[in-house]
């Protein structure tokens, strides 16, 4: 309170708690709308699922085994204590186009087969009754959908489908079709050739005459690109070396076969790279054996001729043990020369090659058991294979390639150092063996000339024979090694089943139900938020600062004298409740003057005035209804009296008091009509005669109900407030704007008006009314029953029943709770 006035800002700043029950009841009334929207949304989702091609995800897994050897880990000190496996290269390889090409070579995916349907695309794949063999040696372009119709036991016709208005629902492949091959009869197995196509169609499953399907011939390079992009590879967890290979497909069997073929191609690729060493070894040995074979045959012929000419039968008994010692030393020197030749060829290979050492031959393959050198060369080969895998996907400047090149350089440097040491040691061993051989040669020179010549021939023969046998043994070992080679990697789980990922039916139905509820709720909320009209008591109490005295229901009767003519109606009962509340206000007055006004025209102040006066009269109070709205006089017409003489005549001295106070046909109810419309109604009501007339009415009546013009439109109502004991301000549901209440709030807050109460008029039962389950709670514990429900039953008169509702009324009635 500031200077005896109410501080209206305090009301505006009050934070009121949210009434959950209010909003539940407010929006629960629209439950048929929610059900309708949910049903529509579910139908839309059902149709979407019906006409959408489903997509599945198929998964397989492959185990990548550890490949790093101890030697490689020693050379790369950053990896000494790390047992992790870098899977990025394997992931890149599995998603490469080269591997996709290898996998597609195992399958027949360059032609797709579809069932003939107008609903959605259905791919047959392995269930197709036909198979199209495409001759890629001739011209063959990618085609659109080619329709095949079987017309006889061994004949068919090719055609294309004409587009219709609803063909947007079909998912048939778009593309050109060669018109040269269309609308002709062909036999199964017959070659179909044109300037753009070259293929044949085979029937692999029996078809009936009239059966129809269509197929699409794809471009092989586009198929490779498509399948290479469709593969997703990721580690199953961050600690293991198992890769999950998956793809999204419309046909589970097709995706399953491709994923399995891709994993098998990866295993084959790894095995092929491992077999390269054995293949190179076999190639090297075969070349050496071809050279030795000719030389060995020549020496055999020389030795045979020498024996025949010199008649030598038992060579060993004739020459003793000298030849055996020489032979043993020559074998040793031969092996040393073989080792030395390998080391030297290895040196030359390392010097001439760049960074690709996949063709190198390991020492163990040629019989050299140097474990350290074997480990180094194996690490070098693995690094070279890793580099080759990278170069399939990236260029030489990629950081991963640079990293592998550094590792190869380290390994090459260490191998050079080790080979230099081995060459020095081998030369030393050869020198010692040659010295011993020289001593035995001196002893052998003392033997007869025939024996000496034979020994030389025999030595050459044994030397070539031993080397040939040695190469035979090594070739057998390399062949066994190649046959027993297995890949380091293995398929852990083959792709079998597919999981549906699109459309996600449970999720979509849930979203449809949620949106079906949310969308109308949002629209309703927006409508109520932007609607500036007063819709219920809660909004009224939040918008107005004066007390709410009572509520009046909406009348569906044709008369305005509702209380007098239909006293048992629910609306009449609400006027009785308002009458009871008014009895407690200004009860000390012998004649209670009740002024009724509103913000604007049309809010029902005249209707309230008529029926409130009738309610007072029915209670036995002598009541006078005074029409002070001189601008739009209608009250006399509603009561059924003549309005030619009225208050305006009295105020201009053309009628007496007794002439304008008219008795109505209703007991205890009198009317003072407004009279003819004057040119200056505001000035007339300010005359002293008006005050005298009201004092006269106080002596004659117990209740005076004054129907005044809207306070928000004219000025005379403010002047009439000084004559009243109680002021009723009418607010009509779904009609009165919230901004209209600013004036009455300001007048009340600044003490320019007192003894004023609000009456909520025209409340529609079941609408946006917060009726607390059947009754409205007003000022002074005033209850006003709005509609018949389980609490009211058939309490009110029978004539309150409505005539049979039309279809629109029935629909609107569904929005009631």
C-alpha positions in Angstrom: 0.0 0.0 0.0 1.4 3.4 -1.1 -0.4 6.4 0.2 -3.5 4.4 0.8 -3.4 2.8 -2.7 -2.6 -0.7 -3.8 0.8 -1.2 -5.5 -0.3 -3.1 -8.6 3.3 -4.0 -9.4 3.4 -6.4 -6.4 0.7 -8.5 -8.1 2.6 -8.6 -11.4 5.8 -9.7 -9.6 4.2 -12.5 -7.7 5.5 -15.9 -8.8 2.6 -18.3 -8.8 3.2 -22.0 -8.8 2.2 -24.0 -11.9 -1.1 -25.8 -11.4 -0.4 -29.2 -13.0 -4.0 -30.3 -12.6 -5.2 -27.2 -14.5 -3.1 -28.1 -17.5 -4.0 -31.8 -17.3 -7.7 -31.1 -17.4 -7.3 -28.3 -19.9 -5.5 -30.4 -22.5 -7.0 -33.8 -21.6 -10.3 -32.7 -23.1 -8.9 -33.0 -26.6 -8.2 -36.8 -26.2 -10.2 -37.6 -29.4 -7.9 -35.3 -31.3 -4.8 -37.0 -29.9 -6.2 -40.4 -30.7 -7.0 -39.3 -34.3 -3.5 -37.8 -34.8 -1.8 -40.9 -33.3 -3.9 -43.2 -35.6 -3.0 -41.1 -38.7 0.7 -41.1 -37.7 0.7 -44.9 -37.2 -1.0 -45.4 -40.6 1.6 -43.2 -42.3 4.4 -45.1 -40.7 2.7 -48.4 -41.7 2.5 -47.2 -45.3 6.1 -46.0 -45.1 7.2 -49.5 -43.9 5.0 -51.1 -46.6 6.6 -49.2 -49.5 10.1 -48.8 -48.2 12.9 -51.2 -49.2 14.3 -52.7 -46.0 18.1 -52.5 -45.3 20.0 -55.1 -43.2 23.4 -55.2 -41.7 25.5 -58.4 -42.0 28.7 -58.9 -40.0 31.6 -61.2 -40.0 34.9 -61.1 -38.1 38.5 -61.9 -38.9 41.5 -62.5 -36.6 44.7 -60.6 -37.4 47.6 -62.5 -35.8 50.8 -60.9 -34.5 53.4 -60.6 -37.2 56.3 -58.8 -35.6 59.3 -61.0 -35.1 61.7 -60.6 -32.2 64.4 -59.3 -34.6 62.1 -56.5 -35.9 61.2 -55.5 -32.3 64.9 -55.3 -31.3 65.7 -53.1 -34.3 62.7 -50.8 -33.7 63.4 -49.8 -30.1 60.2 -47.9 -29.8 58.3 -51.1 -30.1 60.3 -53.3 -27.7 57.8 -53.2 -24.8 54.7 -52.9 -27.0 52.7 -55.9 -28.0 50.0 -53.9 -29.9 49.1 -54.5 -33.5 48.6 -51.7 -36.0 45.4 -52.7 -37.7 45.0 -49.6 -39.9 46.7 -51.2 -42.9 44.6 -54.3 -42.6 41.5 -52.1 -42.5 42.6 -50.1 -45.5 43.3 -53.4 -47.4 39.8 -54.8 -46.6 38.2 -51.6 -48.0 40.4 -51.4 -51.1 39.0 -51.8 -54.6 41.6 -54.5 -55.5 40.4 -56.8 -52.8 36.8 -56.0 -53.7 37.5 -57.0 -57.2 39.0 -60.3 -56.0 35.8 -61.0 -53.9 33.5 -60.1 -56.7 35.3 -62.5 -59.1 34.0 -65.3 -56.8 30.4 -64.1 -57.1 27.9 -63.3 -59.8 26.9 -59.8 -58.8 27.2 -57.9 -62.1 23.5 -58.7 -62.8 20.7 -58.0 -60.4 17.3 -59.8 -60.5 14.0 -58.4 -59.2 10.5 -59.7 -58.8 7.8 -57.8 -60.7 5.8 -55.8 -58.1 4.2 -52.4 -58.0 4.7 -52.0 -54.2 8.5 -51.9 -53.7 11.7 -53.4 -55.0 12.2 -57.1 -54.2 15.6 -58.4 -55.3 15.6 -62.2 -55.9 19.4 -62.8 -55.9 19.9 -66.6 -55.5 16.1 -67.2 -55.7 16.0 -65.9 -59.3 14.7 -68.5 -61.8 17.0 -67.2 -64.5 20.7 -66.4 -64.9 22.1 -63.8 -67.3 25.5 -64.6 -68.7 27.2 -61.4 -69.9 29.9 -61.6 -72.6 32.3 -58.8 -71.5 34.5 -59.4 -74.6 32.0 -57.5 -76.7 30.2 -54.1 -76.2 28.1 -54.2 -73.0 26.8 -51.1 -71.4 25.1 -50.6 -68.1 21.3 -50.9 -68.6 18.1 -50.0 -66.8 15.4 -52.4 -65.9 14.8 -55.0 -68.6 11.6 -56.9 -68.1 11.4 -60.6 -69.1 8.1 -62.4 -69.7 8.0 -66.1 -70.4 5.6 -66.8 -73.3 6.2 -70.5 -73.9 8.1 -73.5 -72.7 11.5 -72.3 -74.0 10.8 -68.7 -75.2 10.6 -65.3 -73.6 10.1 -61.6 -74.5 12.2 -58.7 -73.3 10.5 -55.3 -72.8 10.6 -52.2 -70.7 7.9 -50.9 -68.4 6.0 -47.7 -69.3 6.1 -45.1 -66.5 2.8 -44.5 -64.7 1.6 -41.7 -62.4 2.3 -43.7 -59.2 5.7 -45.1 -60.3 7.4 -43.0 -57.8 6.6 -45.8 -55.3 8.7 -48.2 -57.3 12.5 -48.5 -56.7 13.4 -49.9 -60.1 16.8 -49.0 -61.4 17.0 -46.1 -63.7 19.1 -46.2 -66.8 19.1 -46.6 -70.6 17.7 -49.7 -72.2 18.8 -50.9 -75.7 15.6 -50.7 -77.8 17.2 -53.1 -80.4 16.7 -56.1 -78.1 13.2 -55.3 -76.9 9.8 -56.7 -78.0 11.4 -59.8 -79.6 11.1 -63.5 -78.9 14.2 -65.3 -77.7 15.0 -68.8 -76.6 16.7 -69.6 -73.3 20.4 -70.0 -73.8 20.3 -68.0 -77.1 22.9 -65.3 -77.5 21.3 -61.8 -77.5 23.5 -59.5 -79.4 23.2 -55.8 -80.4 25.4 -52.7 -80.8 25.2 -52.1 -77.1 24.5 -55.5 -75.5 25.9 -59.0 -75.6 24.4 -61.6 -73.2 22.3 -64.8 -72.9 19.5 -65.8 -70.5 19.4 -69.3 -69.0 16.5 -70.8 -67.1 17.8 -72.4 -63.9 14.5 -72.9 -62.2 11.1 -73.7 -63.8 8.9 -70.8 -64.6 5.2 -70.7 -65.7 4.0 -69.1 -68.8 3.2 -65.5 -68.1 5.6 -65.2 -65.2 7.4 -61.8 -65.3 10.5 -60.4 -63.7 13.2 -57.9 -64.5 16.9 -57.6 -64.3 19.6 -55.0 -64.5 23.1 -55.4 -66.0 25.7 -53.3 -64.1 29.0 -51.8 -65.1 31.7 -53.9 -63.4 33.8 -50.9 -62.4 30.8 -49.3 -60.8 30.0 -52.5 -58.9 33.5 -52.6 -57.6 33.3 -49.0 -56.4 29.9 -49.6 -54.9 30.9 -52.6 -52.9 34.3 -51.2 -51.8 32.4 -48.2 -50.4 29.8 -50.3 -48.7 32.2 -52.2 -46.5 32.8 -51.0 -42.9 35.7 -52.4 -40.9 36.5 -51.6 -37.3 38.3 -53.3 -34.4 35.8 -55.1 -32.1 37.8 -53.7 -29.1 40.9 -51.6 -28.5 42.9 -54.5 -26.9 42.5 -57.3 -29.4 43.3 -57.8 -33.1 39.9 -58.9 -34.3 38.3 -56.9 -37.0 34.6 -56.8 -37.6 33.7 -56.6 -41.3 30.1 -55.4 -42.0 28.0 -54.0 -44.8 24.5 -52.6 -45.2 22.5 -54.5 -47.8 18.9 -54.9 -49.0 19.3 -58.6 -49.5 20.8 -60.5 -46.5 22.0 -63.5 -48.6 23.8 -61.2 -51.0 25.5 -59.2 -48.3 26.4 -62.4 -46.4 28.0 -63.9 -49.5 30.0 -60.8 -50.3 31.3 -60.3 -46.8 32.4 -64.0 -46.6 34.0 -63.8 -50.0 35.8 -60.6 -49.0 37.3 -62.2 -45.9 38.3 -65.3 -47.8 40.0 -63.0 -50.5 41.9 -61.3 -47.7 43.1 -64.7 -46.4 44.0 -65.7 -50.0 45.9 -62.5 -50.5 47.9 -63.0 -47.3 48.7 -66.6 -48.3 49.7 -65.5 -51.8 52.1 -63.0 -50.4 53.6 -65.6 -48.1 54.0 -68.1 -51.0 56.0 -65.6 -53.1 59.2 -66.6 -51.2 58.7 -70.3 -51.9 57.8 -69.7 -55.5 61.0 -67.6 -56.0 63.1 -70.3 -54.4 61.6 -73.0 -56.6 62.3 -70.9 -59.7 65.9 -70.3 -58.6 66.5 -74.0 -58.0 64.9 -75.1 -61.3 67.2 -72.7 -63.2 70.3 -74.1 -61.4 69.2 -77.7 -62.0 68.7 -77.2 -65.7 72.3 -76.0 -66.0 73.7 -78.9 -63.9 71.7 -81.5 -65.7 73.5 -81.0 -69.0 76.9 -80.8 -67.4 76.3 -84.0 -65.4 75.2 -85.9 -68.5 78.4 -84.8 -70.3 80.7 -85.9 -67.5 78.9 -89.3 -67.2 79.6 -90.0 -70.9 83.3 -89.0 -70.5 83.8 -91.2 -67.5 82.1 -94.2 -69.1 84.2 -93.9 -72.2 87.4 -93.7 -70.1 86.5 -96.9 -68.2 85.8 -98.8 -71.5 89.1 -97.7 -73.1 91.3 -98.4 -70.1 89.3 -101.5 -68.9 88.9 -100.2 -65.3 86.5 -102.3 -63.3 87.0 -101.6 -59.5 88.2 -98.0 -59.2 88.0 -97.7 -55.4 90.1 -100.9 -54.7 92.7 -99.8 -57.2 93.2 -96.2 -56.0 92.8 -96.7 -52.2 91.8 -94.0 -49.7 93.6 -91.0 -51.2 90.7 -90.3 -53.5 88.2 -90.4 -50.6 90.1 -87.7 -48.7 90.3 -85.5 -51.7 86.6 -86.0 -52.3 85.6 -85.1 -48.8 87.6 -81.8 -49.0 86.1 -81.0 -52.4 82.6 -81.4 -50.9 83.4 -79.1 -48.1 84.9 -76.5 -50.5 81.8 -76.9 -52.7 79.4 -76.1 -49.8 81.6 -73.2 -48.8 81.4 -71.9 -52.4 77.6 -72.3 -52.4 77.3 -70.3 -49.2 79.7 -67.7 -50.5 77.7 -67.5 -53.7 74.5 -67.0 -51.8 76.0 -64.3 -49.6 77.4 -62.4 -52.6 74.1 -62.7 -54.6 72.3 -61.4 -51.5 74.7 -58.5 -51.3 74.1 -57.7 -54.9 70.3 -58.0 -54.5 70.2 -55.6 -51.6 72.3 -53.1 -53.5 70.2 -53.1 -56.7 66.7 -53.3 -55.2 64.9 -50.2 -53.9 62.5 -50.7 -51.1 60.7 -53.9 -52.3 62.4 -57.0 -51.0 59.5 -59.5 -51.3 61.5 -61.6 -53.9 64.5 -62.2 -51.5 65.4 -65.9 -50.7 65.9 -66.7 -47.0 69.1 -68.6 -45.9 67.0 -71.4 -44.4 65.6 -72.2 -47.8 69.0 -72.9 -49.4 70.2 -74.9 -46.3 72.0 -72.2 -44.3 71.1 -72.4 -40.7 72.0 -68.9 -39.5 69.0 -68.1 -37.3 69.9 -64.5 -36.8 70.2 -63.8 -40.5 67.0 -65.8 -41.1 65.1 -63.6 -38.7 66.5 -60.4 -40.2 65.5 -61.4 -43.7 62.1 -62.5 -42.6 61.5 -59.1 -40.9 62.7 -57.4 -44.1 60.2 -59.4 -46.2 57.3 -58.7 -43.8 58.2 -55.0 -43.9 58.3 -55.1 -47.7 54.9 -56.8 -47.8 53.5 -54.2 -45.5 54.8 -51.5 -47.8 53.2 -53.2 -50.8 49.8 -53.2 -49.0 50.1 -49.5 -48.2 51.0 -48.6 -51.8 47.8 -50.2 -53.0 45.9 -47.4 -51.1 48.3 -44.5 -50.7 51.3 -42.9 -52.5 55.0 -43.0 -51.6 54.8 -39.7 -49.7 52.3 -41.0 -47.1 53.6 -40.9 -43.5 52.9 -44.6 -43.0 55.0 -45.5 -46.1 57.8 -43.2 -44.8 57.7 -45.0 -41.5 58.0 -48.5 -43.2 60.8 -47.2 -45.4 62.8 -46.2 -42.3 62.3 -49.7 -40.8 63.4 -51.3 -44.1 66.5 -49.1 -44.2 67.5 -50.2 -40.6 66.9 -53.9 -41.5 69.0 -53.5 -44.7 71.9 -51.9 -42.9 72.0 -54.7 -40.3 71.8 -57.4 -42.9 74.7 -55.8 -44.8 76.8 -55.8 -41.7 75.9 -59.4 -40.9 76.6 -60.6 -44.5 80.1 -58.9 -44.5 81.0 -60.8 -41.4 79.7 -64.1 -42.9 81.6 -63.6 -46.1 84.9 -62.9 -44.2 84.4 -66.1 -42.1 83.4 -68.2 -45.2 86.5 -67.0 -47.1 88.7 -68.0 -44.2 87.1 -71.5 -44.0 87.6 -71.9 -47.7 91.3 -71.0 -47.5 91.9 -73.6 -44.8 90.1 -76.3 -46.8 92.0 -75.4 -50.0 95.3 -75.7 -48.1 94.5 -79.3 -47.0 93.3 -80.2 -50.5 96.6 -79.0 -51.9 98.5 -81.5 -49.7 96.3 -84.4 -50.9 96.8 -83.3 -54.5 100.5 -83.6 -54.1 100.1 -87.2 -52.9 97.7 -88.0 -55.7 100.2 -86.7 -58.3 102.6 -89.5 -57.4 100.0 -92.1 -58.6 100.2 -93.5 -62.3 98.9 -91.3 -65.1 95.8 -93.5 -65.8 94.7 -93.3 -62.2 95.3 -89.6 -62.1 93.2 -89.0 -65.2 90.4 -91.1 -64.0 90.4 -89.4 -60.6 90.1 -86.0 -62.3 87.1 -87.2 -64.3 85.5 -88.9 -61.3 86.0 -85.8 -59.2 84.2 -83.6 -61.7 81.4 -86.2 -61.9 81.0 -86.4 -58.1 81.1 -82.7 -57.7 78.2 -82.2 -60.2 76.3 -85.2 -58.8 76.4 -84.0 -55.3 75.3 -80.5 -56.2 72.4 -81.9 -58.3 71.3 -84.1 -55.5 71.5 -81.2 -53.1 69.3 -79.0 -55.4 66.8 -81.9 -55.7 66.6 -82.1 -51.9 66.2 -78.3 -51.6 63.5 -78.2 -54.3 61.6 -80.9 -52.4 61.9 -79.0 -49.2 60.7 -75.7 -50.9 57.7 -77.6 -52.4 56.8 -79.0 -49.0 57.1 -75.6 -47.4 54.8 -74.0 -50.0 52.3 -76.8 -49.7 52.2 -76.5 -45.9 52.0 -72.7 -45.9 49.0 -71.2 -44.1 47.9 -67.6 -43.7 48.7 -65.9 -40.4 45.1 -64.6 -40.3 41.9 -66.6 -40.1 38.2 -66.0 -40.3 36.8 -66.0 -36.8 33.1 -65.7 -37.6 31.5 -66.0 -41.0 28.5 -63.7 -41.8 25.3 -65.6 -41.4 22.3 -63.6 -40.2 21.4 -60.0 -40.9 19.9 -57.4 -38.5 17.3 -55.0 -39.7 18.6 -51.4 -39.4 16.2 -49.5 -41.7 13.4 -48.9 -41.2 13.6 -49.4 -37.4 10.0 -50.4 -37.0 9.6 -50.3 -33.2 11.4 -47.0 -33.0 9.3 -45.5 -35.9 6.0 -46.7 -34.4 7.1 -45.2 -31.0 8.0 -41.9 -32.7 4.8 -41.9 -34.6 2.8 -42.3 -31.4 4.9 -39.6 -29.7 4.5 -37.2 -32.7 0.8 -37.9 -33.0 0.4 -36.8 -29.4 3.0 -34.0 -29.5 2.0 -32.2 -32.7 -1.7 -31.5 -31.7 -0.5 -30.7 -28.2 1.9 -28.1 -29.6 -0.7 -26.6 -31.8 -3.2 -26.4 -28.9 -0.6 -24.9 -26.7 0.3 -22.4 -29.4 -3.4 -21.6 -29.9 -4.0 -21.0 -26.2 -0.7 -19.1 -25.8 -1.5 -16.6 -28.6 -5.2 -16.5 -27.8 -5.8 -13.2 -25.9 -9.3 -14.0 -24.9 -10.3 -15.1 -21.4 -11.0 -18.8 -21.6 -11.4 -20.0 -18.0 -11.5 -19.0 -14.4 -7.8 -19.6 -13.9 -6.9 -17.1 -16.7 -9.5 -14.7 -15.3 -8.1 -14.8 -11.8 -4.6 -14.3 -13.1 -5.6 -11.4 -15.3 -8.1 -9.5 -13.1 -7.4 -7.9 -9.6 -11.0 -7.6 -8.4 -12.7 -10.5 -6.6 -14.6 -13.0 -8.7 -18.2 -13.2 -7.3 -19.8 -15.8 -9.5 -20.0 -17.6 -12.7 -22.9 -17.8 -15.3 -23.2 -20.7 -17.7 -23.9 -20.3 -21.4 -27.6 -20.5 -22.2 -29.0 -22.3 -25.2 -32.5 -21.0 -24.8 -34.1 -18.5 -27.2 -35.4 -16.2 -24.5 -33.3 -13.7 -22.5 -35.6 -13.9 -19.4 -34.1 -17.3 -18.6 -34.7 -17.2 -14.8 -38.3 -16.2 -15.1 -39.3 -18.6 -17.9 -37.0 -21.5 -17.1 -36.4 -21.3 -13.3 -35.1 -24.9 -13.1 -32.4 -24.7 -15.7 -28.7 -24.9 -14.8 -28.1 -21.3 -15.9 -31.0 -20.1 -13.7 -29.3 -21.9 -10.8 -26.1 -20.0 -11.4 -28.1 -16.7 -11.1 -29.5 -17.9 -7.8 -25.9 -18.6 -6.6 -25.0 -15.0 -7.6 -28.1 -13.7 -5.8 -27.0 -15.5 -2.6 -23.6 -14.0 -2.8 -25.0 -10.5 -3.3 -27.2 -10.8 -0.1 -24.1 -10.8 2.0 -22.7 -7.6 0.4 -24.0 -4.2 1.6 -26.6 -6.1 3.7 -27.2 -3.0 5.8 -28.8 -1.2 2.9 -32.6 -1.1 2.9 -32.5 -0.6 -0.9 -29.5 -2.2 -2.5 -28.5 -0.6 -5.8 -26.5 -3.0 -8.0 -24.7 -1.5 -11.0 -23.8 -3.9 -13.9 -21.3 -2.9 -16.5 -18.5 -4.5 -18.7 -15.5 -3.6 -20.9 -17.2 -3.6 -24.3 -20.5 -4.3 -25.9 -21.5 -7.9 -26.3 -20.3 -9.3 -23.0 -23.8 -10.0 -21.6 -24.3 -7.2 -19.1 -28.0 -6.7 -20.2 -28.6 -10.5 -20.0 -27.1 -10.6 -16.5 -29.1 -7.5 -15.5 -32.4 -9.0 -16.7 -31.9 -12.4 -15.1 -30.3 -11.1 -11.8 -33.3 -8.8 -11.4 -35.7 -11.7 -12.1 -33.8 -13.9 -9.5 -34.2 -11.1 -6.9 -37.9 -10.8 -7.7 -38.4 -14.5 -7.4 -36.9 -14.4 -3.9 -39.7 -12.0 -2.9 -37.7 -8.8 -3.2 -39.4 -5.9 -4.9 -37.0 -5.2 -7.7 -36.7 -2.4 -10.2 -34.6 -2.9 -13.4 -33.3 0.4 -14.5 -32.1 0.8 -18.1 -29.2 3.3 -18.0 -27.8 2.4 -21.4 -29.4 5.3 -23.3 -27.3 4.7 -26.5 -28.5 1.1 -27.2 -31.8 0.5 -25.3 -33.0 -3.1 -25.6 -34.2 -4.0 -22.2 -37.9 -3.1 -22.8 -37.9 -5.3 -25.9 -36.6 -8.3 -24.0 -39.2 -7.9 -21.2 -42.0 -7.3 -23.7 -42.9 -3.6 -22.8 -43.2 -0.5 -24.8 -40.0 1.6 -24.9 -41.4 4.8 -26.3 -41.5 6.4 -22.8 -38.6 5.9 -20.5 -35.8 7.4 -18.5 -34.7 9.8 -21.2 -38.3 11.3 -21.3 -38.2 11.9 -17.5 -34.7 13.5 -17.6 -35.9 16.1 -20.2 -39.1 16.8 -18.2 -41.4 15.1 -20.7 -42.6 12.4 -18.3 -43.3 11.8 -14.7 -41.7 9.2 -12.4 -44.9 7.2 -12.2 -45.1 7.0 -16.0 -41.7 5.5 -16.5 -41.8 2.9 -13.7 -43.6 0.0 -15.5 -44.9 -3.2 -13.9 -43.9 -6.4 -15.8 -45.8 -9.6 -16.1 -43.4 -11.1 -13.6 -44.2 -10.8 -10.0 -42.2 -8.2 -8.0 -40.3 -7.1 -11.1 -40.6 -3.6 -12.4 -38.8 -1.9 -15.3 -37.6 1.6 -16.0 -36.8 1.5 -19.8 -34.2 3.7 -21.3 -36.7 5.5 -23.6 -35.9 7.2 -26.9 -32.2 7.6 -27.7 -31.2 11.2 -26.8 -28.5 13.2 -28.6 -26.6 13.8 -25.3 -26.9 10.7 -23.1 -23.8 11.5 -20.9 -25.1 15.0 -20.0 -28.6 13.8 -19.2 -27.3 11.2 -16.7 -25.4 14.0 -14.9 -28.4 16.0 -14.1 -29.7 16.4 -10.5 -33.0 14.8 -11.7 -31.1 11.5 -12.0 -30.1 11.6 -8.4 -33.6 12.6 -7.3 -35.0 9.7 -9.3 -32.7 7.2 -7.7 -33.7 8.5 -4.2 -37.3 7.9 -5.2 -36.5 4.4 -6.2 -34.9 3.7 -2.9 -38.1 4.5 -1.1 -40.2 2.2 -3.4 -38.0 -0.8 -4.0 -35.7 -3.2 -2.1 -33.4 -4.0 -5.1 -32.5 -1.6 -7.9 -30.5 -3.3 -10.8 -28.8 -0.7 -13.1 -27.9 -1.8 -16.6 -25.2 0.7 -17.7 -23.1 1.2 -20.9 -19.7 -0.5 -21.1 -17.2 1.3 -18.9 -14.5 0.9 -21.5 -16.4 2.7 -24.3 -18.3 5.6 -22.7 -17.7 8.0 -19.9 -21.1 8.2 -18.2 -20.7 4.8 -16.4 -17.9 6.3 -14.2 -20.3 9.0 -13.1 -23.0 6.5 -12.3 -20.7 4.5 -10.0 -21.2 7.0 -7.2 -24.9 6.0 -6.9 -24.4 2.2 -6.6 -23.9 0.0 -3.5 -22.5 -3.0 -5.5 -20.8 -2.9 -8.9 -20.7 -6.1 -11.0 -18.1 -6.2 -13.9 -19.1 -8.7 -16.5 -16.4 -10.8 -18.3 -17.5 -13.2 -21.0 -15.7 -16.4 -21.8 -13.9 -16.6 -25.2 -15.0 -13.0 -25.9 -13.4 -10.6 -23.4 -9.7 -9.8 -24.3 -7.2 -9.7 -21.5 -6.2 -6.2 -22.5 -9.7 -5.0 -21.7 -9.1 -5.8 -18.1 -6.2 -3.4 -17.7 -8.6 -0.4 -17.2 -10.7 -2.0 -14.4 -7.4 -3.2 -12.7 -6.0 0.3 -12.9 -9.2 1.9 -11.5 -9.3 -0.6 -8.7 -5.6 -0.3 -7.8 -5.8 3.5 -7.6 -9.0 3.4 -5.5 -11.1 5.1 -8.2 -13.7 2.4 -7.8 -14.7 0.2 -4.9 -17.2 -2.4 -4.1 -16.7 -3.9 -7.5 -16.8 -7.7 -8.3 -16.3 -9.7 -11.4 -18.9 -12.1 -12.9 -17.7 -14.7 -15.4 -20.5 -15.0 -18.0 -21.1 -17.4 -20.9 -19.2 -20.4 -19.6 -19.5 -23.3 -22.0 -19.6 -26.7 -20.2 -16.8 -29.0 -21.3 -14.8 -26.4 -23.1 -11.7 -24.6 -21.8 -13.2 -24.4 -18.3 -11.4 -25.5 -15.2 -14.6 -26.7 -13.5 -13.1 -29.0 -10.9 -15.1 -32.1 -12.0 -18.5 -30.5 -12.3 -18.7 -27.2 -10.4 -17.0 -23.8 -10.3 -15.5 -22.4 -7.2 -16.2 -18.7 -6.8 -16.1 -15.9 -4.3 -17.8 -16.6 -1.0 -17.9 -20.4 -1.6 -20.4 -20.0 -4.4 -21.0 -23.2 -6.4 -22.5 -23.0 -9.9 -23.3 -26.3 -11.6 -22.5 -26.0 -15.3 -23.7 -29.3 -16.9 -25.3 -32.5 -16.2 -22.9 -35.2 -15.2 -22.6 -38.1 -12.8 -23.0 -35.8 -9.8 -26.1 -33.8 -11.1 -27.9 -36.7 -12.7 -31.5 -35.7 -13.7 -31.8 -33.1 -11.0 -32.8 -30.3 -13.4 -36.1 -30.0 -15.4 -36.8 -32.2 -18.3 -37.0 -29.4 -20.8 -33.2 -28.9 -20.3 -32.7 -31.9 -22.5 -31.3 -30.9 -25.9 -32.9 -32.0 -29.2 -31.1 -34.7 -31.1 -27.7 -33.4 -32.0 -26.4 -33.1 -35.6 -23.2 -34.8 -36.6 -21.1 -31.7 -35.9 -22.5 -31.4 -32.4 -21.7 -35.1 -31.8 -18.2 -34.5 -33.0 -17.7 -31.5 -30.8 -19.2 -33.4 -27.8 -16.4 -35.9 -28.0 -14.0 -33.2 -26.8 -15.6 -33.2 -23.3 -14.5 -35.1 -20.3 
